[in-house]
Amino acid sequence: FLSIGDSVEAEILTLDREERRMSLGIKQLTKDPWLDLLTKYPLQSKHFGTVRNFTNFGIFVELEEGVDGLVHISDLSWTKKVKHPSEFINVGDKMEVMVLEADLENRKLSLGHKQTL
């Protein structure tokens, strides 16, 4: 991502003159993708995302940087009984998902895969 000596634009987050320290932030310079999430990802819309992580209860899929959602294990297949998501897909794979619910306040996105079939 970054290497020593790279030039970057950043926003000053905190400044402590006594300790001679400052905190900088890069992501504060970009628009928060959750602000207009339902415009880009309306409920019941289909999208492709990248599988980022497995849990015992589902798969986390990234739709874009800063926006990921959970496909619950029960929303993977209409016909197969999936015991663990690793039986179904691999981390890094592309997966078609449907937006089922969006909790913008808590930044949670519920996705489904079987609904795309």
N, CA and C atoms as an extended XYZ file, in Angstrom:
351
Properties=species:S:1:pos:R:3:atomname:S:1:resname:S:1:resid:I:1 pbc="F F F"
N         0.836       -1.189        0.000 N   PHE     1
C         0.000        0.000        0.000 CA  PHE     1
C         0.876        1.246        0.000 C   PHE     1
N         1.643        1.446        1.052 N   LEU     2
C         2.563        2.585        1.121 CA  LEU     2
C         3.965        2.108        1.468 C   LEU     2
N         4.942        2.850        1.004 N   SER     3
C         6.332        2.559        1.331 CA  SER     3
C         6.958        3.790        1.970 C   SER     3
N         8.013        3.589        2.720 N   ILE     4
C         8.730        4.705        3.334 CA  ILE     4
C         9.221        5.628        2.232 C   ILE     4
N         8.986        6.923        2.402 N   GLY     5
C         9.399        7.917        1.420 CA  GLY     5
C         8.291        8.319        0.452 C   GLY     5
N         7.175        7.585        0.443 N   ASP     6
C         6.050        7.945       -0.428 CA  ASP     6
C         5.426        9.256        0.040 C   ASP     6
N         4.971       10.046       -0.914 N   SER     7
C         4.236       11.269       -0.600 CA  SER     7
C         2.741       10.952       -0.653 C   SER     7
N         2.018       11.398        0.367 N   VAL     8
C         0.571       11.173        0.417 CA  VAL     8
C        -0.115       12.426        0.932 C   VAL     8
N        -1.383       12.576        0.547 N   GLU     9
C        -2.213       13.612        1.139 CA  GLU     9
C        -2.909       13.002        2.322 C   GLU     9
N        -2.995       13.751        3.425 N   ALA    10
C        -3.647       13.245        4.630 CA  ALA    10
C        -4.312       14.395        5.368 C   ALA    10
N        -5.256       14.019        6.227 N   GLU    11
C        -5.949       14.986        7.074 CA  GLU    11
C        -5.395       14.855        8.490 C   GLU    11
N        -5.163       15.988        9.135 N   ILE    12
C        -4.701       15.953       10.519 CA  ILE    12
C        -5.882       15.612       11.412 C   ILE    12
N        -5.747       14.524       12.181 N   LEU    13
C        -6.818       14.073       13.064 CA  LEU    13
C        -6.635       14.614       14.477 C   LEU    13
N        -5.427       14.500       15.002 N   THR    14
C        -5.120       15.049       16.335 CA  THR    14
C        -3.741       15.675       16.300 C   THR    14
N        -3.561       16.672       17.161 N   LEU    15
C        -2.289       17.368       17.254 CA  LEU    15
C        -1.983       17.595       18.728 C   LEU    15
N        -0.878       17.021       19.208 N   ASP    16
C        -0.463       17.165       20.606 CA  ASP    16
C         0.870       17.905       20.605 C   ASP    16
N         0.799       19.220       20.886 N   ARG    17
C         2.016       20.051       20.830 CA  ARG    17
C         3.008       19.691       21.929 C   ARG    17
N         2.507       19.351       23.124 N   GLU    18
C         3.407       19.010       24.233 CA  GLU    18
C         4.222       17.765       23.928 C   GLU    18
N         3.554       16.732       23.412 N   GLU    19
C         4.235       15.464       23.101 CA  GLU    19
C         4.883       15.484       21.714 C   GLU    19
N         4.605       16.558       20.962 N   ARG    20
C         5.120       16.690       19.597 CA  ARG    20
C         4.695       15.499       18.731 C   ARG    20
N         3.369       15.227       18.799 N   ARG    21
C         2.806       14.109       18.035 CA  ARG    21
C         1.583       14.582       17.263 C   ARG    21
N         1.358       13.934       16.133 N   MET    22
C         0.125       14.179       15.392 CA  MET    22
C        -0.339       12.864       14.780 C   MET    22
N        -1.648       12.764       14.643 N   SER    23
C        -2.248       11.613       13.968 CA  SER    23
C        -2.807       12.096       12.641 C   SER    23
N        -2.537       11.307       11.604 N   LEU    24
C        -2.999       11.644       10.271 CA  LEU    24
C        -3.938       10.553        9.768 C   LEU    24
N        -4.841       10.927        8.890 N   GLY    25
C        -5.763        9.957        8.298 CA  GLY    25
C        -5.854       10.148        6.804 C   GLY    25
N        -5.790        9.044        6.080 N   ILE    26
C        -5.902        9.088        4.623 CA  ILE    26
C        -7.358        8.860        4.201 C   ILE    26
N        -8.037        7.915        4.861 N   LYS    27
C        -9.390        7.572        4.416 CA  LYS    27
C       -10.384        8.713        4.614 C   LYS    27
N       -10.065        9.664        5.469 N   GLN    28
C       -10.961       10.801        5.694 CA  GLN    28
C       -11.062       11.698        4.466 C   GLN    28
N       -10.143       11.558        3.524 N   LEU    29
C       -10.155       12.371        2.308 CA  LEU    29
C       -11.093       11.800        1.238 C   LEU    29
N       -11.528       10.558        1.420 N   THR    30
C       -12.434        9.950        0.451 CA  THR    30
C       -13.852        9.924        1.006 C   THR    30
N       -14.808        9.879        0.105 N   LYS    31
C       -16.211        9.874        0.496 CA  LYS    31
C       -16.559        8.554        1.189 C   LYS    31
N       -17.342        8.633        2.243 N   ASP    32
C       -17.792        7.448        2.966 CA  ASP    32
C       -18.794        6.688        2.096 C   ASP    32
N       -18.474        5.441        1.686 N   PRO    33
C       -19.373        4.707        0.792 CA  PRO    33
C       -20.723        4.362        1.427 C   PRO    33
N       -20.830        4.422        2.741 N   TRP    34
C       -22.087        4.090        3.415 CA  TRP    34
C       -23.090        5.240        3.351 C   TRP    34
N       -22.657        6.442        2.984 N   LEU    35
C       -23.572        7.586        2.939 CA  LEU    35
C       -24.652        7.440        1.868 C   LEU    35
N       -24.296        6.873        0.727 N   ASP    36
C       -25.284        6.675       -0.335 CA  ASP    36
C       -25.356        5.205       -0.743 C   ASP    36
N       -25.237        4.337        0.249 N   LEU    37
C       -25.185        2.898        0.006 CA  LEU    37
C       -26.425        2.382       -0.730 C   LEU    37
N       -27.604        2.795       -0.294 N   LEU    38
C       -28.826        2.262       -0.898 CA  LEU    38
C       -29.087        2.816       -2.296 C   LEU    38
N       -28.395        3.883       -2.671 N   THR    39
C       -28.477        4.372       -4.043 CA  THR    39
C       -27.701        3.430       -4.958 C   THR    39
N       -26.531        3.030       -4.505 N   LYS    40
C       -25.670        2.162       -5.305 CA  LYS    40
C       -26.071        0.687       -5.173 C   LYS    40
N       -26.534        0.295       -3.983 N   TYR    41
C       -26.907       -1.093       -3.708 CA  TYR    41
C       -28.327       -1.153       -3.140 C   TYR    41
N       -29.355       -0.913       -3.967 N   PRO    42
C       -30.729       -0.934       -3.465 CA  PRO    42
C       -31.121       -2.334       -2.972 C   PRO    42
N       -32.096       -2.383       -2.080 N   LEU    43
C       -32.596       -3.665       -1.609 CA  LEU    43
C       -33.090       -4.487       -2.798 C   LEU    43
N       -32.839       -5.782       -2.754 N   GLN    44
C       -33.222       -6.756       -3.787 CA  GLN    44
C       -32.374       -6.657       -5.063 C   GLN    44
N       -31.328       -5.819       -5.065 N   SER    45
C       -30.468       -5.724       -6.247 CA  SER    45
C       -29.370       -6.785       -6.185 C   SER    45
N       -28.910       -7.217       -7.374 N   LYS    46
C       -27.868       -8.243       -7.474 CA  LYS    46
C       -26.533       -7.598       -7.830 C   LYS    46
N       -25.471       -8.143       -7.224 N   HIS    47
C       -24.121       -7.615       -7.443 CA  HIS    47
C       -23.115       -8.757       -7.328 C   HIS    47
N       -21.915       -8.523       -7.825 N   PHE    48
C       -20.820       -9.462       -7.621 CA  PHE    48
C       -19.867       -8.866       -6.603 C   PHE    48
N       -19.395       -9.714       -5.685 N   GLY    49
C       -18.439       -9.284       -4.680 CA  GLY    49
C       -17.363      -10.335       -4.523 C   GLY    49
N       -16.388      -10.031       -3.682 N   THR    50
C       -15.258      -10.918       -3.433 CA  THR    50
C       -15.376      -11.507       -2.037 C   THR    50
N       -15.250      -12.824       -1.941 N   VAL    51
C       -15.287      -13.505       -0.645 CA  VAL    51
C       -14.041      -13.116        0.143 C   VAL    51
N       -14.242      -12.531        1.326 N   ARG    52
C       -13.127      -12.056        2.137 CA  ARG    52
C       -12.823      -12.942        3.340 C   ARG    52
N       -13.871      -13.555        3.934 N   ASN    53
C       -13.644      -14.281        5.175 CA  ASN    53
C       -14.788      -15.255        5.410 C   ASN    53
N       -14.490      -16.335        6.127 N   PHE    54
C       -15.498      -17.302        6.550 CA  PHE    54
C       -15.692      -17.225        8.047 C   PHE    54
N       -16.901      -17.507        8.477 N   THR    55
C       -17.178      -17.773        9.892 CA  THR    55
C       -18.017      -19.048        9.903 C   THR    55
N       -18.301      -19.577       11.080 N   ASN    56
C       -19.155      -20.762       11.158 CA  ASN    56
C       -20.572      -20.460       10.696 C   ASN    56
N       -20.964      -19.182       10.742 N   PHE    57
C       -22.344      -18.825       10.423 CA  PHE    57
C       -22.509      -18.161        9.061 C   PHE    57
N       -21.420      -18.007        8.291 N   GLY    58
C       -21.583      -17.421        6.972 CA  GLY    58
C       -20.302      -16.934        6.325 C   GLY    58
N       -20.494      -16.120        5.307 N   ILE    59
C       -19.392      -15.617        4.477 CA  ILE    59
C       -19.463      -14.097        4.423 C   ILE    59
N       -18.322      -13.433        4.626 N   PHE    60
C       -18.249      -11.990        4.442 CA  PHE    60
C       -17.798      -11.711        3.013 C   PHE    60
N       -18.600      -10.916        2.316 N   VAL    61
C       -18.348      -10.592        0.912 CA  VAL    61
C       -18.159       -9.086        0.788 C   VAL    61
N       -17.061       -8.687        0.143 N   GLU    62
C       -16.772       -7.267       -0.082 CA  GLU    62
C       -17.346       -6.854       -1.425 C   GLU    62
N       -18.223       -5.836       -1.393 N   LEU    63
C       -18.796       -5.310       -2.637 CA  LEU    63
C       -17.900       -4.233       -3.237 C   LEU    63
N       -17.287       -3.445       -2.380 N   GLU    64
C       -16.296       -2.445       -2.779 CA  GLU    64
C       -15.479       -2.134       -1.532 C   GLU    64
N       -14.399       -1.402       -1.692 N   GLU    65
C       -13.579       -1.072       -0.539 CA  GLU    65
C       -14.417       -0.308        0.495 C   GLU    65
N       -14.449       -0.836        1.708 N   GLY    66
C       -15.196       -0.199        2.779 CA  GLY    66
C       -16.632       -0.677        2.921 C   GLY    66
N       -17.093       -1.516        1.990 N   VAL    67
C       -18.467       -2.029        2.046 CA  VAL    67
C       -18.438       -3.548        1.907 C   VAL    67
N       -18.736       -4.225        3.010 N   ASP    68
C       -18.887       -5.670        2.937 CA  ASP    68
C       -20.117       -6.082        3.711 C   ASP    68
N       -20.597       -7.263        3.390 N   GLY    69
C       -21.804       -7.760        4.028 CA  GLY    69
C       -21.683       -9.232        4.313 C   GLY    69
N       -22.653       -9.732        5.067 N   LEU    70
C       -22.659      -11.128        5.467 CA  LEU    70
C       -23.706      -11.908        4.679 C   LEU    70
N       -23.267      -13.014        4.097 N   VAL    71
C       -24.180      -13.996        3.530 CA  VAL    71
C       -24.312      -15.083        4.582 C   VAL    71
N       -25.476      -15.171        5.230 N   HIS    72
C       -25.681      -16.180        6.262 CA  HIS    72
C       -25.637      -17.557        5.612 C   HIS    72
N       -25.147      -18.529        6.346 N   ILE    73
C       -24.984      -19.889        5.816 CA  ILE    73
C       -26.305      -20.440        5.274 C   ILE    73
N       -27.427      -20.022        5.859 N   SER    74
C       -28.741      -20.491        5.383 CA  SER    74
C       -29.140      -19.829        4.057 C   SER    74
N       -28.436      -18.782        3.651 N   ASP    75
C       -28.734      -18.088        2.398 CA  ASP    75
C       -27.762      -18.454        1.274 C   ASP    75
N       -27.049      -19.586        1.431 N   LEU    76
C       -26.111      -20.013        0.394 CA  LEU    76
C       -26.770      -20.874       -0.677 C   LEU    76
N       -27.646      -21.788       -0.287 N   SER    77
C       -28.225      -22.717       -1.254 CA  SER    77
C       -29.643      -23.098       -0.860 C   SER    77
N       -30.490      -23.256       -1.872 N   TRP    78
C       -31.863      -23.730       -1.641 CA  TRP    78
C       -31.878      -25.229       -1.390 C   TRP    78
N       -30.936      -25.963       -2.005 N   THR    79
C       -31.007      -27.424       -2.004 CA  THR    79
C       -29.941      -28.118       -1.164 C   THR    79
N       -28.746      -27.550       -1.058 N   LYS    80
C       -27.659      -28.185       -0.311 CA  LYS    80
C       -27.675      -27.755        1.147 C   LYS    80
N       -27.368      -28.680        2.035 N   LYS    81
C       -27.166      -28.370        3.452 CA  LYS    81
C       -25.673      -28.090        3.621 C   LYS    81
N       -25.314      -26.822        3.776 N   VAL    82
C       -23.908      -26.425        3.880 CA  VAL    82
C       -23.529      -26.381        5.356 C   VAL    82
N       -22.554      -27.218        5.747 N   LYS    83
C       -22.125      -27.256        7.153 CA  LYS    83
C       -21.145      -26.131        7.467 C   LYS    83
N       -20.244      -25.865        6.535 N   HIS    84
C       -19.271      -24.767        6.696 CA  HIS    84
C       -19.093      -24.104        5.337 C   HIS    84
N       -18.992      -22.788        5.291 N   PRO    85
C       -18.871      -22.072        4.006 CA  PRO    85
C       -17.705      -22.522        3.140 C   PRO    85
N       -16.642      -23.053        3.743 N   SER    86
C       -15.486      -23.499        2.958 CA  SER    86
C       -15.836      -24.678        2.049 C   SER    86
N       -16.957      -25.361        2.319 N   GLU    87
C       -17.422      -26.439        1.437 CA  GLU    87
C       -18.032      -25.866        0.157 C   GLU    87
N       -18.394      -24.616        0.201 N   PHE    88
C       -19.191      -23.998       -0.853 CA  PHE    88
C       -18.378      -23.137       -1.807 C   PHE    88
N       -17.379      -22.400       -1.263 N   ILE    89
C       -16.624      -21.411       -2.045 CA  ILE    89
C       -15.282      -21.161       -1.362 C   ILE    89
N       -14.358      -20.517       -2.045 N   ASN    90
C       -13.037      -20.220       -1.488 CA  ASN    90
C       -12.863      -18.727       -1.255 C   ASN    90
N       -12.040      -18.374       -0.279 N   VAL    91
C       -11.687      -16.974       -0.042 CA  VAL    91
C       -11.009      -16.432       -1.293 C   VAL    91
N       -11.428      -15.237       -1.716 N   GLY    92
C       -10.876      -14.612       -2.922 CA  GLY    92
C       -11.731      -14.820       -4.154 C   GLY    92
N       -12.663      -15.779       -4.097 N   ASP    93
C       -13.548      -16.032       -5.239 CA  ASP    93
C       -14.574      -14.913       -5.384 C   ASP    93
N       -15.054      -14.734       -6.607 N   LYS    94
C       -16.162      -13.815       -6.872 CA  LYS    94
C       -17.465      -14.571       -6.596 C   LYS    94
N       -18.446      -13.832       -6.084 N   MET    95
C       -19.723      -14.454       -5.732 CA  MET    95
C       -20.851      -13.488       -6.043 C   MET    95
N       -21.919      -13.997       -6.666 N   GLU    96
C       -23.081      -13.150       -6.908 CA  GLU    96
C       -23.943      -13.146       -5.654 C   GLU    96
N       -24.370      -11.954       -5.259 N   VAL    97
C       -25.180      -11.799       -4.050 CA  VAL    97
C       -26.342      -10.844       -4.328 C   VAL    97
N       -27.349      -10.946       -3.467 N   MET    98
C       -28.479      -10.015       -3.503 CA  MET    98
C       -28.520       -9.285       -2.166 C   MET    98
N       -28.783       -7.991       -2.214 N   VAL    99
C       -28.906       -7.194       -0.995 CA  VAL    99
C       -30.273       -7.489       -0.373 C   VAL    99
N       -30.264       -8.045        0.841 N   LEU   100
C       -31.503       -8.413        1.520 CA  LEU   100
C       -31.937       -7.361        2.531 C   LEU   100
N       -30.996       -6.876        3.325 N   GLU   101
C       -31.279       -5.859        4.342 CA  GLU   101
C       -30.067       -4.954        4.490 C   GLU   101
N       -30.324       -3.710        4.915 N   ALA   102
C       -29.242       -2.762        5.167 CA  ALA   102
C       -29.529       -2.019        6.465 C   ALA   102
N       -28.577       -2.091        7.389 N   ASP   103
C       -28.646       -1.350        8.647 CA  ASP   103
C       -27.547       -0.289        8.563 C   ASP   103
N       -27.909        0.887        8.044 N   LEU   104
C       -26.912        1.926        7.787 CA  LEU   104
C       -26.304        2.467        9.072 C   LEU   104
N       -27.109        2.564       10.118 N   GLU   105
C       -26.621        3.104       11.393 CA  GLU   105
C       -25.497        2.243       11.969 C   GLU   105
N       -25.652        0.924       11.885 N   ASN   106
C       -24.640        0.000       12.416 CA  ASN   106
C       -23.714       -0.545       11.340 C   ASN   106
N       -23.882       -0.053       10.108 N   ARG   107
C       -23.046       -0.453        8.980 CA  ARG   107
C       -23.029       -1.968        8.786 C   ARG   107
N       -24.231       -2.534        8.736 N   LYS   108
C       -24.374       -3.967        8.509 CA  LYS   108
C       -25.216       -4.187        7.264 C   LYS   108
N       -24.735       -5.093        6.435 N   LEU   109
C       -25.404       -5.411        5.187 CA  LEU   109
C       -25.668       -6.910        5.166 C   LEU   109
N       -26.937       -7.294        5.018 N   SER   110
C       -27.306       -8.707        4.902 CA  SER   110
C       -27.431       -9.040        3.428 C   SER   110
N       -26.694      -10.059        3.019 N   LEU   111
C       -26.674      -10.478        1.621 CA  LEU   111
C       -27.167      -11.921        1.514 C   LEU   111
N       -27.621      -12.297        0.344 N   GLY   112
C       -28.006      -13.669        0.089 CA  GLY   112
C       -27.455      -14.124       -1.243 C   GLY   112
N       -27.119      -15.405       -1.321 N   HIS   113
C       -26.649      -15.962       -2.594 CA  HIS   113
C       -27.745      -16.782       -3.272 C   HIS   113
N       -28.477      -17.581       -2.492 N   LYS   114
C       -29.481      -18.457       -3.106 CA  LYS   114
C       -30.585      -17.640       -3.789 C   LYS   114
N       -30.773      -16.413       -3.373 N   GLN   115
C       -31.793      -15.561       -3.973 CA  GLN   115
C       -31.423      -15.124       -5.392 C   GLN   115
N       -30.167      -15.299       -5.780 N   THR   116
C       -29.728      -14.910       -7.126 CA  THR   116
C       -29.958      -16.023       -8.141 C   THR   116
N       -30.290      -17.210       -7.651 N   LEU   117
C       -30.415      -18.386       -8.541 CA  LEU   117
C       -31.809      -18.486       -9.128 C   LEU   117
